């Protein structure tokens, strides 16, 4: 099987990367790694798109429930368009956002493979188009004939396990500024975009939703965002765009390179 982790950054990923003149040293290498992972996952998602004729196309309006907590599911869902969020309802009724999934990613792997009721709900964060592949098709047709699909499924699950493990540790061991910067780096994987001479990510979360994801009060989050803005690391926060003003210091705070 092809070893994806050691491949060089492709020309497609380079076209979406910040210019080398604006980066240097280890920061450049870290951005390349982030953008290559984004490209690699996008490339693997194309393998699922080739199998659309084996699945069922489903449309979910923004805010609708794709999989409810407590449901049993016998299908894997591939996100063709839009974003979904995985939400856990706490004992006091508050909702905790575990993570968001965007175009080209899978949803519902855990209840599909462990054949237990869903502990969390999967909700459409925007208008979504998903392709659903039932258990018989996945085990009988897709996996036996498409080893790359098995790799991409394992890769997707590993990424989510890493994310949840990091979240559980960071709640007690990491500064809020570090968690914010790591969130920004995660969004860079989903897509780093350009406007004029600047580059930005799409947070796709309100400050209230981001505070839920990071496990802090919204006022505390707002203060931390303002501090990063005043230090010239990021621009003003908005749900649709967040400019990265100092990549080197962002990576330092995210602990993705040595301080």
N, C-alpha and C positions, 0 to 999 in steps of 0.2 A: 504493500500500500504506500502511496506517495507520502513523504514526510513534509507536512505543510509548515511546520514551525521554523524550519531552517531556510526557507525560500527567501530570496531578496525581495525588497519592495518593488512592486510592478510599476510600469509607466503610468497606469491608470491611477494608482494610489499616489504617485509622485505629482500628478497633475492636480490632485486635491490637497497637497501638502503645502505648508507655508514655505516661502522661498528660502533657500539655503542661506542667503545673505542676512536674513532676519533671525537665523538660528545659529547656534554654535555648539560644538562639543557634545556632551552627553544629552543635553536637551534635544538636539536634533535627532539623535538616535532614539530617544524615548518617543518623540512625536512620530517618527517613522514606524516604530513598533505599534503604536496605537492605531495609526492609519492602515498599516498592513493588516492588522487583525480585523479591522472594519472591512477591508477589501476581501480578505480570505473568507469571512462569514458571508459576505455578499455573493462571492463566487459559489460557495456551497449551496446557498439558497436557490441558485439557478437549477440545481439538480432536482429540487422539489417542484419547481415550476414546470419541468418537463413531464411531470406525472399528473398534471391537473385533470387529465381525462379519466384517471382512476378515482378522483375525489368528487365531493359535492360542493358546489359553490354556494356560500352563505353570505348574506348581507346583514350587518348589525348597525343600526343607527347609534349615534353618540349617546352614551349613558345607559344603553341596554345591557342586560346580563347575558353573557355568552355561556358561562358555566356557573351555576349557583353553588354556594357552600352547602355541603351535604349531598350533592348530586353524585351519582355514579356515572362514569363516562367510558365509552368504548371506542372513542375516536381521538386521533391526533389532529390538531388544528394548525394549519400553516397560514400566517398572516400575509395576504397578498397586498393589501393596501390598508393604511391607517395604523393606529396604535391602540394597544389594550393595556390595562393595568390589573395587577393581581393584588387583591385587597383582603385583609383578614379583619373580621369584626371582633373587637375586644369585648371582654366580659361586661364593661361599663357602657357598651353600645358605640364607642368610638371606632372609626375605621382607621386601620394602619395600612398604608400602601407599602407592599413588599418590594415591588419593582414594576417597571413599565417595559412592555415588549413592543417592538416596532416592526415595520415591514420587513419580510424576509426571515422572521423568527418563528419558532414553534411555541404553541401554548397547549397546556394540558398534559404534558408528558408524565408528571408524577402520578396522577390518578389513573392514567392509561396503563402504566407499567406495573404499579403496585396493586391495582384492582381494588382500591379502597375508596370510600367517599371523599370528595374534595373537602379539604379543610379551609380553603380560601376561595373567594369568588373571582372570576375573570370577567372584567367589565370593559366595554368599548369606551376608550378615552376619546375617540373621534369616530366618525363614520368609518366602518371597517368592512372589508371584503376578506373572508377567510375561505380556505378550502379544507374540508373535513375528510379524513381518511379513516375508514372503520378498521376495527381490529383484524378482521379476516383478510382485508386487502393488505394491511401493513405487514402481517406475519406471513401471508400466503404468496403475495406478489411483489411487494416493494422491497422488503429486506433481503429475501433470497437472491434477487436479481440486481440489486443496486448497493454494493458495499460502500460506496461513497455516501449514500444516505445514512447508513448505520454510523459512519464516522461523524457526519454532521449532527446527527441526533445526540451522540455522546458528547460532542463538543458543546452543543447548546446546553445540555444538562450540567456539564462541568462548569460552564460559565455562570449559571444560576446558583449552583452550590457555592462557588467561590464568592459570589456577590453576597449571598445570605450569611455565609461565615464571616466575611469582612464586616458586614453590618452589625452582627451580634458582638463582635470584638470591639469595633470602633465606638459603640455606645458608651463603653466604660474606659477605653484606653486612648482614644484619639481626640484631639482638639476639634472643635466645630469647624474651624477654618480648613483643617485637613480634610474633613469629610465633605465639605462643600467643593473643594478643589478636586477631590476624587470623583465626585458626581459630575463635575464639568468634564473631566477626562473620559468618563463613561459616555457622556453625550457626544464627545468628539469622535468616539468610535462609531456612533450612530450616524454621524455626518458633520464634518467641519466645513463651514461655508464661508464664502467671501462676499464682501461688499466694499467697494472702493479699494482702499489699501488695507482694510482691516479684515480679521477673520472672527467668526462667531459660531456658537453652537445654538441649537434650539432646545431650551430646557424642557419645553412641553409640559411644564408644571407651574401652577400658581405658587406663590410663596406659602400659602396654607398647605398645599399638597406636598411641597418640598419639606416643610417643617415636619409633616407626618412621616415622610420617608426617612428623615434623619433623626427623628425621635426627640425634637425640641419644640419649645413654644415658638409661635410665629414671630413674636416680638424679639426673642433671642436671635432667631435666624436673620431678621431684618437688620439688627445691629451688626452681626457678623458680615453680612453682605456689604453693608455700608463701610465697614472697616476695610474690606478687601478693595472696595471701590476707591476709598480715600488713599490707599497705599499704591494705587495705580496698577493693580494686578488684573482687575476686571472692570468692565463698564457697568452702567446701571442695569439692574436685573429686570427683565421682562419675560413673560411666558414664551414669547416667540423668538427672542434673540438675546444672547448674552455675549458681548465682545470680550475676547481675551486680549489684554493689553500687554501683558508681560509673561510670555510662555515659560521663561526660565524660572521665575519665582513661583509661578503656578505649579510647576512640576516639583519644585523644592517643597512647597507646602503639602502637596499631595504625597510626599515621601516616595516619589517615583525615581528620584535620583538622590545622591548623597548631598547633604547640606554643606 
